[in-house]
């Protein structure tokens, strides 16, 4: 139902439903990186509204926290602090804006030539696998870096593994909308067990006010932090294109032509930069919400306006944010064992889907070096001008693709057919 005359009550209900679907991943990302979940809710709502403004409210997508940036945020935050990370987030959003202008001038083929699957796939794989120790440490009751035990190992495993199992079962066996919320189901089971084992600290919830302004943080611009963040924006840019193609396939509209890929990239970029200005994580389009749109057959972009409005309202409920912050690490760790692995699998499927021949020396070199640098945590430079991990891997993959002989002008058939 495209729903230009859709009843207002139905739009509101559908909007709440879309936020419910996106909610688990939306708040999990800031909880992992130590950012404020209430701010993430606010910037997800604001970003979605900005996206709708730029795209003239034609595309039914919801934008929220991007998991691709977890590793560089954790690394940059530890070295430069949160304000500097936020400056990097603002800069990463500008990468999308520049890509949007490039697409406007040179056409979508520019993206194919700059970021073919042999470049993007190993970067995505590296993002997932480089984060796997964080998931495992949290599942065992430790801090993400493994340095501190927060919950005894035995208790942590009795919480994290049922949370993981619940997430798996809902993802595989769930029916209807329930199948789209495996993270929420896993959090519910894990949190319930954590309460039973007495490892939930409720003092923050009791002390928090009902209504409170989110803990907004202003960005600071530091070159070192920007170098951590900007290269990673390349992989979500491709994810963005895939998301726009996917929602177009669901609704039967060619959004790459109307409103145009340049506008959707611009909208995503402005949403991410706006998030950085307020203290939130980078934004990206949510596949879960696309799945909900397909399931409900409600293609009216206005429902995303309501989802954004609900997210902004929830951001100002202080006790809600305090409840999210009380989720123990084993609950998140169990679920992340699946989510971070899923990120790596997306990269693998990209290689397979586009039939990248890894017996060809050029492709083998790009993928191999990118994986080792990304997962191994290679560092080039020091202090202000250093690059490491995923950020370095993205730059290296891009440079190898440009410099190595033998490129044959990759064509993305899916993109060509859509355009």
C-alpha positions in Angstrom: 0.0 0.0 0.0 1.7 3.2 -1.1 -0.7 5.0 1.0 -1.1 8.6 0.0 -4.5 8.5 1.6 -3.5 6.1 4.3 -5.2 6.8 7.7 -3.0 8.8 10.1 -3.5 6.2 12.9 -2.2 3.5 10.7 0.9 5.6 9.7 1.7 6.2 13.4 1.3 2.5 14.3 3.5 1.4 11.3 6.1 4.0 12.3 6.3 2.6 15.8 6.6 -0.9 14.4 9.5 0.2 12.1 11.4 1.7 15.1 10.8 -1.5 17.1 12.4 -3.6 14.3 15.4 -1.3 14.1 15.7 -0.7 17.9 18.0 -3.6 18.9 20.8 -2.8 16.5 20.3 0.9 16.9 21.1 1.0 20.6 23.5 -2.0 20.7 26.2 -0.1 18.7 26.5 2.9 21.0 26.4 0.6 24.1 29.4 -1.3 22.6 31.4 1.8 21.9 30.6 3.6 25.1 28.4 6.2 23.4 25.1 7.4 24.8 22.1 5.3 23.5 19.7 8.2 24.0 21.9 10.4 21.8 22.0 7.6 19.2 18.1 7.5 19.3 18.0 11.3 18.7 20.5 11.3 15.9 18.9 8.3 14.2 15.6 10.2 14.2 17.3 13.4 13.1 19.3 11.6 10.4 16.2 9.9 9.0 14.4 13.2 8.8 17.3 14.9 7.0 17.5 11.9 4.6 13.8 12.4 3.9 14.3 16.1 3.3 17.1 15.6 0.8 15.3 12.7 -1.0 12.0 14.6 -1.0 10.5 11.9 1.1 10.4 9.3 -1.6 12.4 6.4 -0.2 11.0 4.4 2.8 14.2 3.7 4.7 15.3 4.3 8.3 18.8 5.4 9.2 20.5 4.5 12.4 23.8 3.3 14.0 26.3 1.7 11.7 28.2 -1.3 12.9 31.0 -0.8 10.3 32.4 2.0 12.5 32.7 0.1 15.8 36.4 -0.8 15.5 37.7 2.6 14.5 35.4 4.3 17.1 36.8 2.1 19.9 40.4 2.6 18.7 40.1 6.3 18.1 38.2 6.9 21.3 40.9 5.2 23.4 43.6 7.3 21.8 42.0 10.7 21.1 38.8 10.8 23.2 35.1 11.0 22.3 35.0 14.6 21.0 37.8 13.8 18.5 35.9 10.7 17.4 32.9 12.8 16.7 34.9 15.1 14.5 35.9 12.0 12.6 32.2 11.0 12.3 31.5 14.4 10.8 34.3 14.0 8.3 33.1 10.5 7.4 29.7 11.9 6.6 31.4 14.4 4.2 32.9 11.4 2.3 29.3 10.4 1.4 28.5 14.0 0.4 31.6 14.1 -1.9 30.7 10.7 -3.3 27.2 12.0 -4.0 28.6 15.0 -5.9 30.9 12.7 -7.8 28.0 10.5 -8.8 26.1 13.6 -9.9 28.9 14.7 -12.1 30.3 11.4 -13.4 27.5 8.9 -13.0 27.1 5.8 -10.8 29.8 4.0 -12.8 32.3 6.1 -10.9 31.5 4.1 -7.7 32.1 0.8 -9.5 35.5 1.9 -10.7 36.6 3.3 -7.4 35.1 0.7 -5.1 34.7 -2.7 -6.9 33.8 -5.8 -4.9 37.4 -6.9 -4.7 38.2 -3.8 -2.7 35.0 -3.6 -0.5 34.6 -7.3 0.3 37.9 -7.9 2.2 37.3 -4.6 4.1 33.9 -5.8 5.3 35.3 -9.2 6.2 38.1 -7.4 8.2 35.5 -5.3 10.1 33.7 -8.4 11.3 36.7 -10.6 12.1 38.7 -7.8 13.8 35.8 -7.3 16.2 35.4 -11.0 17.0 37.7 -10.8 20.1 35.5 -8.0 21.5 32.4 -10.2 21.2 34.1 -13.2 22.8 35.6 -11.2 25.7 32.2 -9.7 26.4 30.5 -13.0 26.2 32.9 -14.3 28.8 32.1 -11.4 31.1 35.2 -9.3 30.4 35.6 -5.8 29.0 35.9 -5.6 25.2 39.7 -5.5 25.4 39.7 -8.5 27.8 41.6 -6.5 30.4 39.0 -6.5 33.2 36.5 -9.2 34.4 33.2 -7.5 34.9 31.1 -10.7 35.5 32.4 -14.1 36.7 33.1 -16.4 33.8 30.6 -19.1 34.8 27.8 -16.7 35.3 28.6 -14.8 32.1 28.4 -17.9 30.0 25.1 -18.9 31.5 23.8 -15.5 30.4 25.6 -15.0 27.0 25.0 -18.4 25.5 21.2 -18.5 26.0 21.1 -14.9 24.7 23.0 -16.1 21.6 20.8 -19.2 21.2 17.6 -17.1 21.4 18.9 -14.7 18.8 19.8 -17.7 16.5 16.4 -19.4 17.0 14.3 -16.3 16.4 16.3 -15.4 13.3 15.8 -18.9 11.8 12.5 -20.1 13.2 10.7 -16.8 13.9 7.5 -16.0 11.9 6.3 -12.6 10.5 7.6 -9.5 12.3 9.0 -11.6 15.2 11.6 -12.9 12.8 12.9 -9.4 12.2 13.7 -8.7 15.9 16.2 -11.5 16.9 18.4 -9.0 18.7 15.6 -7.7 20.9 14.6 -11.3 21.7 18.2 -12.1 22.6 18.5 -9.0 24.8 15.2 -9.9 26.6 16.3 -13.4 27.4 19.8 -12.4 28.4 18.6 -9.5 30.5 16.1 -11.7 32.3 18.8 -14.2 33.2 21.1 -11.4 34.3 18.4 -10.1 36.6 18.0 -13.7 38.0 21.7 -14.0 38.6 21.8 -10.5 40.3 24.4 -8.9 37.9 22.2 -6.0 36.8 22.9 -2.7 38.5 19.6 -0.9 38.8 20.8 2.1 40.7 21.3 4.2 37.6 17.7 3.6 36.6 16.4 4.6 40.0 18.4 7.8 40.1 17.7 8.8 36.5 14.9 11.4 35.9 11.9 10.5 33.7 12.6 13.4 31.3 16.1 14.5 30.5 18.0 16.1 27.7 20.4 13.5 26.1 24.1 13.9 26.9 25.0 15.7 23.7 28.7 16.1 23.0 30.3 18.6 20.7 32.9 17.3 18.2 36.6 18.3 18.1 38.5 18.0 14.9 41.7 16.0 15.2 43.6 14.8 12.1 44.6 11.5 13.8 41.0 10.6 14.7 39.8 11.7 11.2 42.3 9.3 9.6 40.8 6.5 11.8 37.2 7.2 10.6 37.2 8.5 7.0 38.6 5.4 5.2 36.0 3.1 6.9 33.2 5.2 5.2 34.0 3.4 1.9 32.5 0.1 2.9 29.2 1.6 4.3 28.9 3.6 1.0 28.6 0.4 -0.9 26.3 -0.9 1.8 24.2 2.2 1.2 23.9 1.5 -2.5 22.9 -2.1 -1.8 20.3 -0.9 0.6 18.8 1.6 -1.9 18.7 -1.1 -4.6 17.1 -3.5 -2.1 14.3 -1.2 -1.0 13.7 -0.3 -4.7 13.3 -4.0 -5.5 10.7 -4.3 -2.6 8.6 -1.3 -3.6 9.1 -1.6 -7.4 10.7 1.9 -7.7 14.1 2.8 -9.2 15.4 5.1 -6.4 18.8 5.2 -8.1 17.2 7.3 -10.8 14.5 9.1 -8.8 15.4 10.7 -6.5 18.8 9.6 -7.6 21.8 7.9 -6.1 23.5 11.3 -5.6 20.6 12.5 -3.4 20.5 9.3 -1.3 24.3 9.5 -0.7 23.9 13.1 0.2 21.1 12.4 2.6 23.1 9.6 4.3 26.2 11.8 4.5 24.3 14.7 6.1 22.7 12.3 8.5 26.1 10.9 9.6 27.7 14.4 9.9 24.7 15.6 11.9 25.1 12.6 14.2 28.7 13.6 14.8 27.7 17.2 15.6 25.4 16.0 18.5 27.5 13.1 19.8 25.9 10.2 18.1 27.3 7.3 16.0 27.5 7.3 12.2 24.2 6.4 10.4 23.4 3.9 7.7 20.3 2.4 6.1 18.8 -0.5 8.0 18.2 -3.8 6.2 15.9 -4.9 9.1 13.6 -2.1 8.3 13.7 -3.0 4.6 12.6 -6.5 5.5 9.7 -5.1 7.6 8.6 -2.9 4.7 8.6 -6.0 2.5 6.7 -8.1 5.0 4.0 -5.5 5.8 3.9 -4.2 2.2 3.6 -0.7 3.6 5.6 1.4 1.1 4.6 4.8 2.4 7.7 6.9 3.2 5.7 8.8 5.8 5.9 5.9 8.2 9.6 6.6 8.5 8.8 10.1 9.5 6.8 8.7 12.4 9.6 6.2 13.3 12.0 9.1 13.4 9.6 11.1 15.6 9.3 8.2 18.1 13.1 7.8 18.2 13.5 11.5 19.1 10.8 11.3 21.8 12.4 8.2 23.4 15.7 10.0 23.4 14.4 12.4 26.0 13.2 9.7 28.5 16.0 9.6 31.0 15.0 6.3 32.7 14.8 4.6 29.3 18.5 5.4 28.5 19.5 4.4 32.0 17.8 1.0 31.5 19.7 0.5 28.3 23.0 1.3 30.0 22.3 -1.3 32.7 22.5 -4.2 30.2 25.4 -6.3 31.4 28.2 -7.1 28.9 27.5 -10.9 28.7 24.1 -10.1 27.2 25.6 -8.0 24.4 28.6 -10.3 24.0 26.5 -13.3 23.2 24.5 -11.5 20.5 27.6 -9.9 19.1 29.1 -13.4 18.5 26.5 -13.7 15.7 26.4 -10.0 14.6 30.1 -9.6 14.0 30.3 -12.9 12.3 27.4 -11.8 10.1 29.4 -8.7 9.0 32.2 -11.0 7.9 29.8 -13.2 6.0 28.4 -10.2 4.1 31.9 -9.6 2.8 32.3 -13.3 1.8 29.0 -13.3 0.0 30.1 -10.2 -1.9 33.1 -12.0 -3.2 31.0 -15.1 -4.1 28.0 -13.1 -5.6 30.3 -11.1 -7.9 32.3 -14.2 -8.8 35.7 -12.7 -7.9 38.4 -15.1 -9.2 40.9 -15.4 -6.3 43.2 -17.5 -8.5 44.0 -14.3 -10.4 47.1 -12.8 -8.8 45.8 -9.3 -8.7 42.6 -10.2 -6.8 44.5 -12.5 -4.5 47.0 -9.8 -3.6 44.3 -7.2 -2.8 42.2 -9.5 -0.7 45.2 -11.1 1.1 47.0 -7.9 2.1 43.7 -6.2 3.1 42.7 -9.1 5.4 46.1 -9.3 7.1 46.3 -5.5 7.7 42.7 -5.2 8.8 42.5 -8.2 11.1 46.2 -8.1 12.3 46.0 -4.5 13.3 48.9 -3.2 11.2 50.0 0.3 12.1 51.7 2.7 9.6 53.1 6.0 11.0 52.8 7.3 14.5 51.0 9.9 16.5 49.1 12.5 14.5 49.5 10.8 11.1 49.1 7.1 11.9 46.8 4.7 10.2 45.9 1.3 11.6 43.5 -1.7 11.4 40.4 -1.3 9.3 41.2 2.3 8.3 44.6 1.3 6.9 43.0 -1.8 5.3 40.5 0.3 3.4 43.2 2.7 2.1 45.5 -0.2 1.1 42.7 -2.0 -0.8 41.9 1.2 -2.6 45.5 1.9 -3.6 46.2 -1.6 -4.6 43.2 -1.6 -6.9 44.3 1.6 -8.5 48.0 0.8 -8.8 48.2 -2.9 -9.7 48.0 -3.6 -13.4 45.3 -5.8 -14.8 42.1 -4.0 -13.9 39.4 -4.5 -16.5 36.9 -1.9 -15.6 34.6 -3.8 -13.2 31.0 -3.6 -14.0 28.4 -4.0 -11.4 25.6 -5.9 -13.3 23.0 -5.3 -10.6 23.7 -1.5 -10.5 23.8 -1.4 -14.3 20.5 -3.2 -14.7 18.8 -0.9 -12.1 20.1 2.3 -13.7 
